[in-house]
């Protein structure tokens, strides 16, 4: 989903007229639904092949395919489009006001790269036969930190500008996503 959001946001900044006139209105919902469906399918296959009816070879191949899809396709696309968006906004000759959504996307991508990608790389290399010293417990903690940071980012970015007023959690989320 971070990859899809990065691509969508980058296209809306680079090609705003095209996005307003030619982009189908339901495109974001359709892509999100397809990504959720793909995730559900891959996780269901993983559960069946690795837990219910263990097939070591099939399980191993599926996990390599998932890791490769994540590391070799989604992560590079997310990096390219996020970096393009960041450079376009920050290096623009016009003074473009960066909104809360831009800040949320950039922070989410940054923390994803710090906490989730290294573990994914180690696991993928482990499945490919390269042995590294890593602890599953450390990976679990990093994964939990990555997942726990998103609501904190949304809250802090949503309540950043008006520190004088006490915000409710709902109002902070509403302001974070008003862009």
Order of alpha helices (4+ residues) and beta strands (2+ residues): alpha-alpha-alpha-alpha-alpha-alpha-alpha-alpha-alpha
